[in-house]
Each structure stands twice: as C-alpha cells, then as structure tokens.
Amino acid sequence: MAAPRIDRTERLLNLVFALMGSGQPVSRASIAASIPGYDPSAGQAAFERMFERDKDELRGLGIPIRTVLDVNGDVSGYTIDRDDYALPDLHFTAAEKSVLSLAASAWQGALLKSSATSGIRKIESDSDIPAHGDAAAGFVAYVNAPDVTLLALLGQLRARRSVCFDYQAPAADAPQERHVDPWGLIAQDGGWYLVGYDHDRQATRAFRLSRMGSDVREHGEIRQPAPPGTDLRALIDPSTRSGDRVSARVRVSPGGAAAVRRMSNDELAHDSAGELNIDSADPATVLSAALFAGSGVEILEPVELRREIVVALERIRDSHDKALA
C-alpha cells in the first residue's frame, strides 16, 4: 500500500519540528527515514535534491538551520537552535501601531480579510496595539487591484518562481505577453506595482497590476534575482507612468462620494452637491472610488472614463443576474 501523500508545506513543518525537538544533530539518514514527506523508496539522489531545496527554502524564510560537523570535518547532522529561532518581544511605537492597523484595514472585504484580522488580533494580544477597527475609524482602505492577481503574484514571489502574464501598456493597442522574474510588490500612488526583471525587454521594469490580466502563470525558475541592496521603490520611475494619470470632471451628490471628493482641490462643502475636477495617478483608483460611491457620483468627462464606468456597472449587473438565475 502506497504511503499517504504529504504536501510540501507539511513536509517543511515536519522538518522544522524534528530539528527543533531533537537534543542533538539529526543525520540525513534519520531525516530520510523518519520525517513524513520524504519517500525512502524514491532513492538517495531524489532525497538529496528534495532535502537541499527544503533547507534553502527554510533558510530563506529566516529559519536558522545549522550544519553540525564532527571532529573530522564531516557533516554529522542538522539542528535548529531554539535561542536563535526565538523572536524577541514585540514593541511598537505609536506610528508603527497606526501603520499596522491601517495595513490590516486595507484587506477588509478582500480575500485575505480573515488572515489580516487573525494576524492583527495576535499582535494585539501580545502588545498594546489598539484594535484596528478603532484605529482606522472613519477611514476605509481598500485594494484596487484584483485580489486574484495580487494573491497569485504573492504566491509566486514566495515560491521564487518566474511568471508570465498579459499586460496592457498605456501606449499599446493590445495586451502583450510578458515574462518576468518577480522581485517584489509595491503599493505607491494609489496603485500596486510588480517590480522585476522583464526577459522580453531584458531590463528591470515595473508593472501596474490594474493593467495586468488576471491569468498569472508560472514560468519556471527565476534566472535574474534582484541584486543585493536593491531599492524596489526607487525602480518605480514616475516618468514611466505618466500615461496612467487621469483627470476628470464629476458631479457629486450631497454627503456622498467622499473618496472621489478627496481627489479634488476644488472647494465644495461635504453636504453640498456640485461639479468637481479630480485628478489621480491611477485610473483604477478613480474607477473603484466611483463604483464604491454608487449613485453619489456621476462621471461627466472624459467620455472614455464614463464608458469604463458603464461597462463595469454592466458587468456587476450581469454577475448578479447569473447568481440569481
């Protein structure tokens, strides 16, 4: 009877527990024979490849696996020192507490809402950070990029895998497939950006997620990792994003469309109706804010943005019709 299949995450956890729980170094032979997830019948070469990958993965996550040598300089085994692995007590400044609360609020209503809530509650229980619902009172942060794209990229970043996707550049007539070694995800100027090495352009590039197709595909191992000390935010050159900026004129209802009103420098009381000129670095931010406001805002111009609002509303209507059918 075949042994039950153990997924990669469970195998890594089993390895961590075994190395931490042993009072002495654990040999490769013991790891292969006793830790679930390593198949003894696969052969020594297969085990060696898998074990080396697992060690690199755990060390990349900050888990200090120590190689122990015997008196002859040969490897006798591996261990994880509890003192090296233990984290110090958490202490946050007032500014750091506010940032953590705001970061948790950014995922409200998104696919990671439960994970964000769980994480912030664990921090709250071990420090004096205020409940994020109170710290973010009166303010709602939300992710403009499609959740499915952001989550897929986060998964590929963690796995250190190259990706390919369809990308609609501002000056292009149609989306083009791009092959990128991802270096990181950055939130800036109201939008999310993927920064990495573009193999099609053979250069470093930044890609706005709102212009990226939802089908993010794995494309093998990373061949061009980020050089040590790379400042990812500095690679998002505003001059390369000028084509994304949008200006529009809108009509707002009394007391509504707060997010849209914040994009304007025009003077208009919050409880008053009227027309405003708005400006944003990200068309997706305008689109999301207008949809969120519902009947509280009407896009007057440009015609292209008004048409995008109509198309988005039709998609929402069709989605509800299918759900009720």
N, C-alpha and C positions, 0 to 999 in steps of 0.2 A: 504494500500500500504506500502510495507516494506521501511524502511529508507535506503538511499544510503549508500553503504559500504565505510567506511573510513579506509585507511591503517594505520599501526602503526606509521609511521613517521609523517604523517599528524596529527594524534591524539596527539602525543607528542608536535608538534609545536603549536597546538591549546591550549594545556595546558600551555605552556610557555607564550604565548601571553596573555592568560586570567589572569594568576597570576602576570604578569608584568603590565598589563593595568589597574588593579583594584587598587584603592587608599586605600583599606582596605583588610584584610584577606578574602579569598574566602572559604566558607564552603564546606564540602564534598557533601552535598545535592545540592548546586548550581553547583558544578563541574559535578555531575552526570546528572543534568537536562539540563545544558546549553552548555556544550562543545561537539561539534561533535566528534563522535568516541566512546562515551560511550553510550551503549544501555540501556535506562531506563527499557525496558521490560525484560532484562536478569536477573533481580533480584539483591538484595542488596549484596549477597555474591559474585556474579560474578563481580560486580563493585568494591568491596573491593579488590579482588585479582588483578584485572587489574590495579587499581589505585596504589596499593603498588608496583607492578612491574614497573609502569611508573615513580614513584618517585625515585626508586632505579636506574633506567636507567638514568634519567636526572642528579641525583646527581653524578653518576659515570662519566658522561660527564663533570662534573665541574660546573653544573648549581646549584646555591645555593638556593634550595627550603627551606624556613624557616617555621617551625611549630609554630603557634601562640597560646598561652594558655590564657584562661580567668582568672578572679580573683579566680575562684575555682580550677584552675589547669586543667580544661578540655580543649580539643582542640577546638578552635573556628574557625580555618581555616588555610589557607596556603597562602604564598606570596613569591614573588621574589623581593628582594631589588635591584633597578636599580644600586645603587652605588656599591653593592657587585658584581653584574653581569658584570658591565662595565670593559672593558680591558684598561690597560694603553697604552699610546702612544708607537708606535714601534720605537725602536732604535737598530741598528745593528752595530757591529764592522766590520772592513774590512774583517776579517776572516769569520765571520758569513755570510756576504753577498756572499762571494765566495762559501761557502758551500750550501747556499740556491739556488744559480744559478746552481751549479753543480747537486744538487738534482733534480731540475726541468728538466735539460737536460737529466737525466737518463731515463725519461719516454718518450722521443721523439721517435715516431714510435710505441709506445706501446698503449694498450687500454686506459690508463689513460692520454694520451697526452693532450687532451682538458682540463681535470681537472687540470693537472700540470701547463699548460700555463695560465689558468684562475687564479689559486692561486698566481702564481708568479707576474702576472700583477697587482693584487690587492695590493700585498705588495709593488711593485714598485711605485704605485700611491700614497702610503701613507708614503713613506720613500725615501731615496736617494740611494736605492739599484740599481745597474746598470742592464740594460736589460740582461736577462740570455743568450740571443744569443750572446752578445758581451763578457760577462764574460767567456763563455765556448768556445770562438773562437779557432779553431784548435784542439779541443778535442771533441770526441763523446762518451758519456757514454750510455750503453745500458744494459737492464736486460736480463741475460742469462736464468733464469728460465722461464718456460712457463707462459705467462701472465694469462691464465685461472686458473692455480694453485695458483699463488700469490694472485689474486683477490679473489678467493674463500676462502682462508685462512684469508685474511684481513676481509672479511665479517663475518666469524665465530668468529674471535677474538673480533670484535666489539659487536657481539651478545652474547659473553661469552658462546659459545657452544662448546662441545666436538666434535672431528672429528675422522673419520676413513678413511684410505687410504691404497693403496698397495705400499710397499716400497721395493726397491731392494738394500739390504745391500751389501757392497763390497765383502764379503766372501760367500754370499748366492747363491745357484744355481738358485733360482727363487724368484720372489717378494712374500712378505708375508703381510697379512693384519695387520695393527697396529691401536690401539685405543688410542688416545692421547688427554689430556686436554691441549690446546694451551696456552702458556704463552706469547709468543712474536715472532716476525720475525726479524732476524739479518742478515745484509749483512757483510760478512767477507771473506777475501782471495779470492775475485773474485766470491763468490757464496752466495746464500741465504739459510738461515737455519731457520727451525721451532724448537723452544725450548719449551718443555713442559713435562708433566708427562705421561709416557708410561704405560698404565694399563696392557699391555701384559708382560712387563718386571718388572713392579712395581718399577720403578725408573725414575729419570729425564734423558731425552735423547734429543739429537739434531739431526735433520733430514735434510739432504741436499735436497732442492727442486728439483734439477735436477735428483735425484734418486726416486722421488715420482711420482706415477701415477697421471694422470690428473683428475681422478674422486675422488674429495674430498667430503666426505659425512658427514652430521650432525649426531652426535651420542649422543644426549641427553644433559643434563646439565653438566657443569663442576663440578667434585667431588673433585679434588685436585688443588685448585688455587695456584698460586705462593706465597710462604711465603713473608711477607713484607720485603722490602730491598733486594730482590734477584737480583744479578748481572747476567743478562741473558748472556752477552757476555763471562763472566768467565766460564759459563757452557759449552761452545763450546770448549772442550778439544782437542787440536791438535793431541794428541796421539790416539784419537778415529777416526781420519780422515786420518791417514797415507795411508790407502789403496786407497784413492781417487787420490793421486798425480800422475801426468803423465809426462813422459819425452818422447820427440820425436825428430826426425830429419826431417827437411823440406827443400824444395827448393823454394826460393822466386824469383819473377821477379823484374826487375829494377823499383824502385819507388813505389812498391806495398806492401801490407800486413804489414802496419805499426803496427797494433795491435799484429800481430804474432812476428814481429821483437822485440817488447818490452819485449817479454818473454825470450829472449836470451841474454846471456852475451858475445856472440861471436862478434868479430869486423867485421862489414860489412857495407860499405857505403850505405846510403839510396837509391842512384840511381844505385846501383850495384846489379847484380844477383848473386846467390850463395846458398850454403847449410848452414843451421844453426841448432844448437842444442837448443831446447827450453824446458822449464820446467814450470809447473803450478800446483797449489794446486787443480785445478778444471778441470776435463776433459771437462765439458760442456763449459768452457771458451775457451779452445783450439778449440773445435768443432765450436762454434759460430764465433770466430775470423777467422778461416779458411774458413767457409762458406761466411762470410762477405767479405773476400778478393777475392773470386771467383777464376778466373784463375791466380791471382797473387801469389798463393801458391800451392804447392803440398806436401802432406804428404808422406814421404819416408818410415818411420818406426816409431812405431811398426805396424805390419800388422793389429792388432785389431782396432787401431785408423783409419787407412786408410780405413778399411772396414766400419766403422761407417760413415765416410765422404761419401763414395759411397752410403750407404743406405739413408742418409739424402738427398743427391742430387737426388736420385731416387724418394723420397717422394715429394720433391719440384717439380720435373718434372711431376709426376702424378697429383699433385694438380693443376698445370697449365693446364694440358690436360683436367681434369674434368671441369675446369672453362670455357674452350674454346669450350667444346663439346656442 
